[in-house]
């Protein structure tokens, strides 16, 4: 039996190699921050060929045009002769009579170096981007390095990474050779290629088993401030809690986390966060963050990505299952894919004892406040379906605010209907059992499926009103059901540049305050012609840097109504940046703050529903 099995194994390996697309990424001979890629194809089935790089990839919801980072592309026949081609756009190349095509070669530039230049194209979100720094770090989000040919997406790929011998690759993939100079991986198809990021750097990683799942954490810290071992205790605690929360919904036996800490003399990047994959996640955070802040972010952000292993990675519509990288069609259901996942990332922390009930309620309160910066009457299904279009893409981030709140309200609705027997998590579990990774649902039939798996037609009413409809969600109506009340109070008048000072960010490259484009301007900023894309570098001549931020804020607090004020800003002007002064009289703005509190004396019904909601118990 062993001999037969071995023979079959050799035969299978031979057939895979003969019919696979061998792709070699050379991390050794790097020049000018460019990496050479060679793709070798089996015999073409057609003489007319279209070769693509992705326009976008699942989980990003933005047009990134990864082909724009490629240069020097050549298409070669079986005799090494170049084949003529037409470049259709940044991502697509068309070849005629290319039945003898065997090899494609090109150079890849990284996206990290391009992040601060938005003059021609919006920056790629860092966790879905690429970094090439010879001798230091290679962040290989594979969709930024590897292309595909139409009608060959389902052909297996053999991926060979030529690497420095003292580098280690953090990945969920299994290396199939013993060489210190190469790593070799076999991937079932192009979708699996794009689902498999790798991070190569000098070894700094830990491995452990949590909740029956093998986990590897690789860390790149440019100044050496942090080591992978620094984050093990928090990460292990988080993963065990997640596995317990998900139960049989998660079947992962392994998971890889690539933590890239930005800092030192490395590229200046700004897209901090994470991107999910079936068996891994790539995370980008600033190295300057204190350890406890990184731990908290790992708990909040990485847990969000891990929950994506359930939805949409293993429960999704046809648009995701048959994803078109060249001309993507988006699903209507970001409310569930992102909003429901964000809700899980908070709910598991209260249900598994990582935060207390007041902290959980505060988080939901912040989401209600943040959601008010977006269009509350825009149907979520419409925004989701059209999220790549300019008219809708600025509403995308509301999936993490209102999207999570929709899941929260639906959770409470289900528990009310079922006398606590069913919640949002139970609904998603039943949906995943009905479909699963290899059986997508029809996008416009999801609500019917949710009625089927829950047994409650009222779910359709909720969906039609608040998700597919334009009615603002009555959060307090649902929160009152679980013994929560709202109190409004007015803050003392303050001077600042946006309505909510907590939404202020810091750009360490320009030593400036920067703001999310969804933030609402304060009356003062509107009066002086301030633009939300401006960066503030000084106030009345007092400049900002990371050391004196608190002193800057304290000075802003001393400004009186009607006082003459000068704000120095950096403003984009085509390919250049202008430094200009904006002057006006100070306007102090009052904020009405709504706080949520658990009632001191809820009714027995409210208390029972609250307990079921916060514990997940029936």
DRENMAR-238372 format. One line per 3 residues: number of its first residue (from 1); their letters; for each residue x negated, y negated, z negated of C-alpha. Coordinates in nm, 2 decimals, always signed. Example, Ala and Ser with C-alpha at 12.3 -4.5 7.8 and 13.67 -1.06 7.14 Angstrom:
2
1 = as = -1.23:+0.45:-0.78  -1.37:+0.11:-0.71
This chain:
618
1 = xxx = +0.00:+0.00:+0.00  -0.28:-0.24:-0.08  -0.45:-0.18:+0.25
4 = xxx = -0.13:-0.24:+0.44  -0.06:-0.55:+0.25  -0.41:-0.68:+0.32
7 = xxx = -0.38:-0.60:+0.69  -0.05:-0.79:+0.71  -0.20:-1.08:+0.52
10 = xxx = -0.49:-1.10:+0.77  -0.24:-1.08:+1.06  -0.02:-1.35:+0.91
13 = xxx = -0.32:-1.58:+0.85  -0.43:-1.52:+1.21  -0.09:-1.61:+1.35
16 = xxx = -0.06:-1.92:+1.13  -0.40:-2.04:+1.24  -0.32:-1.97:+1.61
19 = xxx = +0.02:-2.15:+1.60  -0.06:-2.42:+1.34  -0.16:-2.78:+1.39
22 = xxx = -0.51:-2.80:+1.24  -0.56:-3.15:+1.10  -0.90:-3.26:+0.96
25 = xxx = -0.95:-3.57:+0.75  -1.31:-3.67:+0.71  -1.38:-3.83:+0.37
28 = xxx = -1.76:-3.79:+0.41  -1.85:-4.00:+0.72  -1.66:-4.31:+0.63
31 = xxx = -1.75:-4.64:+0.80  -1.60:-4.98:+0.74  -1.33:-4.84:+0.52
34 = xxx = -1.20:-4.62:+0.80  -1.14:-4.25:+0.79  -1.16:-4.02:+1.10
37 = xxx = -0.87:-3.78:+1.16  -0.87:-3.50:+1.42  -0.56:-3.31:+1.50
40 = xxx = -0.58:-2.98:+1.71  -0.25:-2.86:+1.86  -0.14:-2.52:+1.99
43 = xxx = -0.02:-2.50:+2.35  +0.23:-2.76:+2.45  +0.58:-2.64:+2.54
46 = xxx = +0.64:-2.95:+2.75  +0.43:-3.17:+2.97  +0.60:-3.49:+2.85
49 = xxx = +0.49:-3.57:+2.49  +0.57:-3.83:+2.24  +0.33:-3.86:+1.94
52 = xxx = +0.45:-4.06:+1.63  +0.34:-4.20:+1.31  +0.62:-4.26:+1.06
55 = xxx = +0.82:-4.59:+1.07  +0.93:-4.51:+0.72  +0.93:-4.21:+0.48
58 = xxx = +1.19:-4.08:+0.24  +1.20:-4.26:-0.10  +1.07:-4.59:+0.03
61 = xxx = +1.37:-4.75:+0.20  +1.16:-5.00:+0.39  +1.01:-5.03:+0.74
64 = xxx = +0.64:-4.99:+0.70  +0.51:-4.88:+1.04  +0.22:-4.67:+0.93
67 = xxx = +0.09:-4.65:+1.29  -0.03:-5.01:+1.26  -0.32:-4.89:+1.04
70 = xxx = -0.44:-4.66:+1.32  -0.70:-4.75:+1.58  -0.92:-4.59:+1.85
73 = xxx = -0.67:-4.32:+1.92  -0.76:-4.06:+2.20  -0.57:-3.78:+2.35
76 = xxx = -0.79:-3.50:+2.49  -0.71:-3.20:+2.70  -0.86:-2.85:+2.67
79 = xxx = -1.18:-2.96:+2.85  -1.23:-3.26:+2.63  -1.11:-3.51:+2.90
82 = xxx = -0.90:-3.81:+2.79  -0.54:-3.81:+2.88  -0.37:-4.14:+2.98
85 = xxx = -0.10:-4.26:+2.74  +0.14:-4.55:+2.70  +0.17:-4.72:+2.36
88 = xxx = +0.54:-4.77:+2.31  +0.51:-4.95:+1.97  +0.30:-4.95:+1.66
91 = xxx = +0.41:-4.59:+1.58  +0.47:-4.41:+1.91  +0.26:-4.30:+2.21
94 = xxx = +0.41:-4.15:+2.53  +0.22:-3.91:+2.75  +0.32:-3.77:+3.09
97 = xxx = +0.20:-3.43:+3.23  +0.02:-3.35:+2.91  +0.07:-2.98:+2.90
100 = xxx = -0.30:-2.93:+2.85  -0.32:-3.16:+2.54  -0.51:-2.99:+2.27
103 = xxx = -0.67:-3.27:+2.05  -0.58:-3.61:+1.91  -0.85:-3.82:+1.73
106 = xxx = -0.82:-4.16:+1.57  -0.94:-4.38:+1.28  -0.72:-4.48:+0.99
109 = xxx = -0.75:-4.81:+0.80  -0.60:-4.83:+0.45  -0.29:-5.03:+0.35
112 = xxx = -0.42:-5.15:+0.01  -0.66:-5.40:+0.17  -0.36:-5.54:+0.37
115 = xxx = -0.12:-5.60:+0.08  -0.20:-5.96:+0.01  -0.15:-6.06:+0.38
118 = xxx = +0.22:-6.09:+0.45  +0.18:-6.31:+0.75  +0.26:-6.04:+1.01
121 = xxx = +0.42:-5.76:+0.81  +0.56:-5.70:+0.47  +0.32:-5.51:+0.25
124 = xxx = +0.35:-5.13:+0.21  +0.46:-5.04:-0.14  +0.14:-4.94:-0.32
127 = xxx = +0.24:-4.59:-0.44  +0.34:-4.50:-0.08  +0.02:-4.67:+0.06
130 = xxx = -0.34:-4.56:+0.12  -0.68:-4.66:-0.02  -1.02:-4.59:+0.13
133 = xxx = -1.32:-4.67:-0.08  -1.62:-4.46:+0.00  -1.79:-4.32:-0.31
136 = xxx = -1.50:-4.43:-0.53  -1.15:-4.33:-0.44  -0.93:-4.20:-0.15
139 = xxx = -0.56:-4.23:-0.21  -0.41:-4.01:+0.06  -0.04:-4.05:+0.11
142 = xxx = -0.04:-3.81:+0.40  +0.22:-4.00:+0.60  -0.04:-4.28:+0.64
145 = xxx = -0.30:-4.04:+0.79  -0.12:-3.77:+0.99  +0.12:-3.80:+1.28
148 = xxx = +0.34:-3.55:+1.46  +0.47:-3.46:+1.81  +0.84:-3.46:+1.89
151 = xxx = +0.99:-3.11:+1.87  +0.68:-2.98:+1.68  +0.78:-3.10:+1.33
154 = xxx = +0.85:-2.75:+1.23  +0.52:-2.61:+1.34  +0.29:-2.53:+1.04
157 = xxx = +0.00:-2.76:+0.96  -0.34:-2.64:+0.84  -0.49:-2.94:+0.66
160 = xxx = -0.86:-2.95:+0.61  -1.01:-3.22:+0.39  -1.39:-3.27:+0.43
163 = xxx = -1.49:-3.43:+0.10  -1.80:-3.53:-0.10  -1.90:-3.23:-0.30
166 = xxx = -1.88:-3.42:-0.63  -1.52:-3.53:-0.56  -1.20:-3.36:-0.70
169 = xxx = -0.86:-3.37:-0.53  -0.56:-3.41:-0.75  -0.27:-3.25:-0.57
172 = xxx = +0.01:-2.99:-0.62  -0.13:-2.80:-0.31  -0.34:-2.49:-0.35
175 = xxx = -0.69:-2.49:-0.20  -0.75:-2.18:+0.02  -1.12:-2.20:+0.05
178 = xxx = -1.41:-2.18:-0.19  -1.63:-2.44:-0.04  -1.73:-2.74:-0.24
181 = xxx = -1.74:-2.95:+0.08  -1.39:-2.87:+0.21  -1.04:-2.82:+0.08
184 = xxx = -0.80:-2.62:+0.30  -0.42:-2.62:+0.27  -0.14:-2.46:+0.47
187 = xxx = +0.18:-2.65:+0.49  +0.50:-2.52:+0.64  +0.60:-2.82:+0.85
190 = xxx = +0.56:-3.20:+0.89  +0.81:-3.27:+0.62  +0.59:-3.07:+0.37
193 = xxx = +0.29:-3.27:+0.49  +0.45:-3.60:+0.40  +0.57:-3.44:+0.08
196 = xxx = +0.21:-3.37:-0.04  +0.00:-3.66:-0.14  -0.36:-3.62:-0.26
199 = xxx = -0.60:-3.83:-0.46  -0.98:-3.77:-0.42  -1.22:-3.92:-0.67
202 = xxx = -1.49:-3.81:-0.91  -1.33:-3.56:-1.15  -1.11:-3.71:-1.43
205 = xxx = -0.82:-3.48:-1.48  -0.64:-3.26:-1.73  -0.42:-2.96:-1.68
208 = xxx = -0.17:-2.82:-1.93  +0.16:-2.62:-1.94  +0.47:-2.80:-2.07
211 = xxx = +0.82:-2.65:-2.08  +0.70:-2.36:-1.86  +0.56:-2.58:-1.59
214 = xxx = +0.19:-2.62:-1.50  +0.10:-2.99:-1.48  -0.21:-3.17:-1.36
217 = xxx = -0.28:-3.54:-1.42  -0.56:-3.70:-1.22  -0.67:-4.06:-1.31
220 = xxx = -0.87:-4.32:-1.13  -0.98:-4.60:-1.36  -1.23:-4.82:-1.16
223 = xxx = -1.40:-4.96:-1.47  -1.38:-4.64:-1.67  -1.15:-4.80:-1.92
226 = xxx = -0.92:-4.50:-1.93  -0.95:-4.12:-1.91  -0.69:-3.87:-1.82
229 = xxx = -0.71:-3.72:-2.17  -0.59:-4.06:-2.30  -0.24:-4.00:-2.17
232 = xxx = -0.19:-3.63:-2.24  +0.00:-3.65:-2.57  +0.26:-3.89:-2.44
235 = xxx = +0.29:-3.71:-2.10  +0.33:-3.37:-2.26  +0.60:-3.50:-2.50
238 = xxx = +0.78:-3.66:-2.21  +0.77:-3.36:-1.97  +0.90:-3.12:-2.24
241 = xxx = +1.19:-3.35:-2.31  +1.27:-3.38:-1.94  +1.26:-3.00:-1.89
244 = xxx = +1.49:-2.96:-2.18  +1.73:-3.23:-2.05  +1.75:-3.08:-1.70
247 = xxx = +1.77:-2.71:-1.80  +1.82:-2.49:-1.50  +1.85:-2.79:-1.27
250 = xxx = +1.47:-2.80:-1.25  +1.28:-2.50:-1.12  +0.94:-2.65:-1.07
253 = xxx = +0.65:-2.42:-1.17  +0.39:-2.69:-1.11  +0.37:-3.07:-1.08
256 = xxx = +0.09:-3.31:-1.01  +0.06:-3.67:-1.11  -0.19:-3.90:-0.94
259 = xxx = -0.24:-4.21:-1.16  -0.43:-4.49:-0.97  -0.52:-4.78:-1.20
262 = xxx = -0.59:-5.10:-1.00  -0.86:-5.33:-1.12  -1.23:-5.41:-1.12
265 = xxx = -1.37:-5.51:-0.79  -1.12:-5.29:-0.60  -0.85:-5.41:-0.36
268 = xxx = -0.59:-5.67:-0.49  -0.26:-5.49:-0.49  +0.08:-5.58:-0.63
271 = xxx = +0.33:-5.29:-0.56  +0.31:-5.12:-0.90  +0.54:-4.82:-0.95
274 = xxx = +0.56:-4.46:-0.83  +0.69:-4.25:-0.54  +0.85:-3.91:-0.58
277 = xxx = +0.77:-3.58:-0.41  +0.90:-3.23:-0.47  +0.60:-3.12:-0.67
280 = xxx = +0.41:-3.45:-0.74  +0.42:-3.82:-0.78  +0.18:-4.10:-0.69
283 = xxx = +0.16:-4.38:-0.95  -0.01:-4.72:-0.92  -0.04:-4.95:-1.23
286 = xxx = -0.28:-5.23:-1.32  -0.58:-5.12:-1.53  -0.55:-5.43:-1.74
289 = xxx = -0.23:-5.29:-1.91  -0.27:-5.18:-2.27  -0.26:-4.81:-2.33
292 = xxx = +0.08:-4.82:-2.51  +0.22:-5.01:-2.21  +0.09:-4.75:-1.97
295 = xxx = +0.24:-4.47:-2.19  +0.58:-4.65:-2.19  +0.56:-4.70:-1.81
298 = xxx = +0.48:-4.33:-1.76  +0.78:-4.24:-1.97  +1.01:-4.47:-1.78
301 = xxx = +0.87:-4.47:-1.43  +0.71:-4.12:-1.39  +1.02:-3.96:-1.55
304 = xxx = +1.23:-4.14:-1.29  +1.02:-3.98:-1.02  +1.03:-3.64:-1.18
307 = xxx = +1.41:-3.65:-1.20  +1.41:-3.70:-0.82  +1.32:-3.33:-0.80
310 = xxx = +1.69:-3.27:-0.86  +1.83:-3.56:-0.66  +1.77:-3.62:-0.37
313 = xxx = +1.49:-3.38:-0.32  +1.70:-3.07:-0.39  +2.05:-3.22:-0.35
316 = xxx = +2.09:-3.45:-0.05  +2.28:-3.53:+0.27  +2.19:-3.44:+0.63
319 = xxx = +2.02:-3.78:+0.68  +1.76:-3.69:+0.43  +1.74:-3.32:+0.52
322 = xxx = +1.68:-3.39:+0.89  +1.49:-3.71:+0.83  +1.39:-3.90:+1.15
325 = xxx = +1.05:-4.06:+1.08  +1.05:-4.25:+1.41  +1.41:-4.38:+1.40
328 = xxx = +1.54:-4.33:+1.04  +1.91:-4.30:+0.96  +1.99:-4.39:+0.60
331 = xxx = +2.24:-4.23:+0.37  +2.52:-4.41:+0.20  +2.44:-4.27:-0.14
334 = xxx = +2.15:-4.47:-0.30  +2.39:-4.52:-0.59  +2.33:-4.15:-0.67
337 = xxx = +1.98:-4.09:-0.54  +1.82:-4.39:-0.71  +2.09:-4.52:-0.94
340 = xxx = +2.18:-4.18:-1.09  +1.81:-4.09:-1.12  +1.74:-4.42:-1.30
343 = xxx = +2.03:-4.34:-1.54  +1.88:-4.00:-1.61  +1.54:-4.16:-1.68
346 = xxx = +1.70:-4.36:-1.96  +1.97:-4.11:-2.08  +1.72:-3.83:-2.14
349 = xxx = +1.52:-4.05:-2.38  +1.82:-4.11:-2.61  +1.95:-3.75:-2.58
352 = xxx = +1.60:-3.60:-2.65  +1.51:-3.85:-2.93  +1.24:-4.05:-2.76
355 = xxx = +1.44:-4.38:-2.82  +1.72:-4.47:-3.06  +2.08:-4.57:-2.97
358 = xxx = +2.02:-4.94:-3.01  +1.72:-4.93:-2.77  +1.92:-4.74:-2.52
361 = xxx = +2.21:-4.99:-2.54  +1.96:-5.27:-2.50  +1.83:-5.12:-2.18
364 = xxx = +2.18:-5.09:-2.04  +2.25:-5.45:-2.14  +1.93:-5.56:-1.95
367 = xxx = +2.06:-5.38:-1.64  +2.39:-5.56:-1.66  +2.21:-5.90:-1.69
370 = xxx = +1.97:-5.81:-1.40  +2.25:-5.69:-1.18  +2.40:-6.04:-1.18
373 = xxx = +2.11:-6.16:-0.96  +2.26:-5.95:-0.68  +2.58:-5.95:-0.47
376 = xxx = +2.83:-5.77:-0.70  +3.10:-5.74:-0.44  +2.89:-5.58:-0.17
379 = xxx = +2.99:-5.21:-0.14  +2.70:-5.00:-0.24  +2.76:-4.75:+0.04
382 = xxx = +2.74:-5.03:+0.30  +2.42:-5.17:+0.15  +2.27:-4.82:+0.12
385 = xxx = +2.35:-4.72:+0.48  +2.20:-5.05:+0.61  +1.92:-5.10:+0.36
388 = xxx = +1.65:-5.13:+0.64  +1.83:-5.43:+0.79  +1.73:-5.78:+0.69
391 = xxx = +2.09:-5.86:+0.58  +2.09:-5.59:+0.32  +1.73:-5.51:+0.22
394 = xxx = +1.71:-5.79:-0.05  +1.99:-5.61:-0.23  +1.80:-5.28:-0.25
397 = xxx = +1.66:-5.33:-0.60  +2.01:-5.34:-0.74  +2.01:-4.96:-0.71
400 = xxx = +1.80:-4.96:-1.03  +2.04:-5.20:-1.21  +2.40:-5.16:-1.09
403 = xxx = +2.32:-4.82:-0.95  +2.23:-4.69:-1.29  +2.53:-4.86:-1.44
406 = xxx = +2.77:-4.70:-1.19  +2.63:-4.36:-1.30  +2.67:-4.46:-1.67
409 = xxx = +3.04:-4.56:-1.62  +3.11:-4.25:-1.42  +2.95:-4.05:-1.70
412 = xxx = +3.19:-4.21:-1.95  +3.48:-4.17:-1.72  +3.41:-3.80:-1.68
415 = xxx = +3.37:-3.75:-2.05  +3.70:-3.93:-2.12  +3.88:-3.72:-1.86
418 = xxx = +3.74:-3.39:-1.99  +3.76:-3.46:-2.36  +3.38:-3.45:-2.37
421 = xxx = +3.34:-3.13:-2.18  +3.18:-3.28:-1.87  +2.95:-3.57:-1.80
424 = xxx = +2.75:-3.71:-1.51  +2.47:-3.45:-1.57  +2.72:-3.17:-1.55
427 = xxx = +2.85:-3.31:-1.22  +2.51:-3.32:-1.07  +2.43:-2.97:-1.19
430 = xxx = +2.74:-2.84:-1.02  +2.66:-3.03:-0.70  +2.31:-2.89:-0.69
433 = xxx = +2.45:-2.53:-0.74  +2.69:-2.59:-0.46  +2.43:-2.72:-0.22
436 = xxx = +2.06:-2.72:-0.30  +1.73:-2.79:-0.13  +1.81:-2.61:+0.20
439 = xxx = +2.18:-2.68:+0.23  +2.26:-3.05:+0.29  +2.60:-3.21:+0.24
442 = xxx = +2.77:-3.43:+0.50  +2.72:-3.79:+0.40  +3.07:-3.91:+0.44
445 = xxx = +3.21:-3.61:+0.26  +3.02:-3.65:-0.07  +3.31:-3.79:-0.27
448 = xxx = +3.53:-3.49:-0.16  +3.26:-3.26:-0.29  +3.24:-3.45:-0.62
451 = xxx = +3.61:-3.41:-0.67  +3.57:-3.04:-0.59  +3.29:-2.97:-0.84
454 = xxx = +3.45:-3.18:-1.12  +3.81:-3.10:-1.06  +3.91:-3.46:-1.12
457 = xxx = +4.07:-3.66:-0.84  +4.02:-3.97:-1.05  +3.65:-3.96:-0.95
460 = xxx = +3.76:-4.05:-0.60  +3.95:-4.36:-0.74  +3.63:-4.47:-0.92
463 = xxx = +3.42:-4.42:-0.61  +3.66:-4.61:-0.38  +3.69:-4.90:-0.61
466 = xxx = +3.34:-4.96:-0.74  +3.10:-4.77:-0.51  +3.25:-4.78:-0.17
469 = xxx = +3.47:-5.08:-0.26  +3.41:-5.44:-0.34  +3.55:-5.45:-0.69
472 = xxx = +3.30:-5.55:-0.96  +3.25:-5.27:-1.21  +3.42:-5.34:-1.54
475 = xxx = +3.13:-5.24:-1.76  +3.29:-5.35:-2.09  +3.60:-5.16:-2.02
478 = xxx = +3.40:-4.84:-2.01  +3.16:-4.94:-2.29  +3.46:-5.01:-2.52
481 = xxx = +3.56:-4.65:-2.47  +3.24:-4.55:-2.65  +3.26:-4.80:-2.93
484 = xxx = +3.05:-5.08:-2.78  +3.14:-5.45:-2.81  +3.00:-5.76:-2.64
487 = xxx = +2.90:-6.09:-2.81  +2.81:-6.41:-2.63  +2.57:-6.67:-2.76
490 = xxx = +2.41:-6.98:-2.60  +2.04:-7.02:-2.62  +1.87:-7.35:-2.71
493 = xxx = +1.79:-7.56:-2.39  +1.46:-7.44:-2.24  +1.23:-7.56:-1.96
496 = xxx = +1.13:-7.29:-1.71  +1.11:-7.22:-1.34  +1.37:-6.94:-1.31
499 = xxx = +1.70:-6.88:-1.49  +1.57:-6.58:-1.67  +1.21:-6.63:-1.80
502 = xxx = +1.16:-6.26:-1.86  +1.16:-6.20:-1.49  +0.83:-6.39:-1.45
505 = xxx = +0.53:-6.20:-1.31  +0.16:-6.27:-1.31  -0.07:-6.25:-1.00
508 = xxx = -0.42:-6.19:-1.13  -0.57:-6.25:-0.79  -0.45:-6.61:-0.77
511 = xxx = -0.42:-6.67:-1.15  -0.06:-6.77:-1.09  +0.29:-6.70:-1.20
514 = xxx = +0.49:-6.52:-0.93  +0.86:-6.43:-0.91  +1.08:-6.15:-0.77
517 = xxx = +1.27:-6.28:-0.47  +1.59:-6.18:-0.63  +1.54:-6.41:-0.93
520 = xxx = +1.77:-6.72:-0.96  +1.59:-7.06:-0.97  +1.64:-7.29:-1.26
523 = xxx = +1.81:-7.63:-1.20  +1.47:-7.80:-1.24  +1.31:-7.58:-0.97
526 = xxx = +1.60:-7.65:-0.73  +1.56:-8.03:-0.79  +1.19:-8.03:-0.69
529 = xxx = +1.22:-7.81:-0.39  +1.05:-7.51:-0.54  +1.08:-7.19:-0.34
532 = xxx = +1.11:-6.85:-0.50  +0.81:-6.73:-0.29  +0.59:-7.01:-0.43
535 = xxx = +0.32:-6.91:-0.69  +0.27:-7.15:-0.98  -0.10:-7.22:-1.06
538 = xxx = -0.06:-7.53:-1.29  +0.18:-7.74:-1.49  +0.08:-8.10:-1.54
541 = xxx = -0.27:-8.01:-1.45  -0.29:-7.72:-1.70  -0.40:-7.42:-1.51
544 = xxx = -0.31:-7.05:-1.58  -0.53:-6.75:-1.63  -0.48:-6.42:-1.81
547 = xxx = -0.64:-6.55:-2.13  -0.43:-6.87:-2.17  -0.09:-6.76:-2.07
550 = xxx = +0.05:-6.80:-2.42  -0.09:-7.15:-2.44  +0.06:-7.24:-2.11
553 = xxx = +0.40:-7.11:-2.23  +0.37:-7.31:-2.55  +0.30:-7.63:-2.35
556 = xxx = +0.61:-7.56:-2.14  +0.82:-7.54:-2.46  +0.71:-7.90:-2.56
559 = xxx = +0.85:-8.05:-2.24  +1.15:-8.28:-2.30  +1.46:-8.35:-2.10
562 = xxx = +1.39:-8.62:-1.83  +1.01:-8.60:-1.88  +0.80:-8.65:-1.56
565 = xxx = +0.66:-8.31:-1.46  +0.41:-8.20:-1.19  +0.41:-7.83:-1.08
568 = xxx = +0.12:-7.71:-0.87  +0.21:-7.42:-0.64  +0.06:-7.20:-0.37
571 = xxx = +0.29:-7.19:-0.07  +0.26:-6.97:+0.24  +0.23:-7.17:+0.56
574 = xxx = +0.20:-6.93:+0.85  -0.15:-6.77:+0.83  -0.27:-7.00:+0.56
577 = xxx = -0.18:-7.09:+0.20  -0.12:-7.45:+0.10  -0.18:-7.59:-0.25
580 = xxx = +0.08:-7.86:-0.32  +0.22:-8.06:-0.61  +0.59:-8.07:-0.67
583 = xxx = +0.71:-8.36:-0.89  +1.03:-8.44:-1.07  +1.21:-8.50:-1.40
586 = xxx = +1.24:-8.21:-1.63  +1.59:-8.04:-1.66  +1.63:-7.82:-1.97
589 = xxx = +1.86:-7.53:-1.90  +2.09:-7.34:-2.14  +2.14:-6.97:-2.10
592 = xxx = +2.45:-6.78:-2.22  +2.32:-6.45:-2.34  +2.56:-6.15:-2.38
595 = xxx = +2.45:-5.89:-2.62  +2.59:-5.54:-2.66  +2.64:-5.38:-3.00
598 = xxx = +2.78:-5.06:-3.14  +3.10:-5.14:-3.33  +3.06:-5.12:-3.71
601 = xxx = +3.40:-4.95:-3.73  +3.48:-4.77:-3.41  +3.80:-4.56:-3.39
604 = xxx = +3.77:-4.19:-3.43  +3.82:-4.14:-3.06  +3.56:-4.40:-2.97
607 = xxx = +3.31:-4.24:-3.22  +3.37:-3.89:-3.08  +3.32:-4.01:-2.72
610 = xxx = +3.01:-4.21:-2.82  +2.85:-3.91:-2.99  +2.92:-3.69:-2.68
613 = xxx = +2.78:-3.96:-2.45  +2.46:-4.02:-2.65  +2.38:-3.66:-2.74
616 = xxx = +2.50:-3.47:-2.43  +2.68:-3.23:-2.66  +3.04:-3.12:-2.61
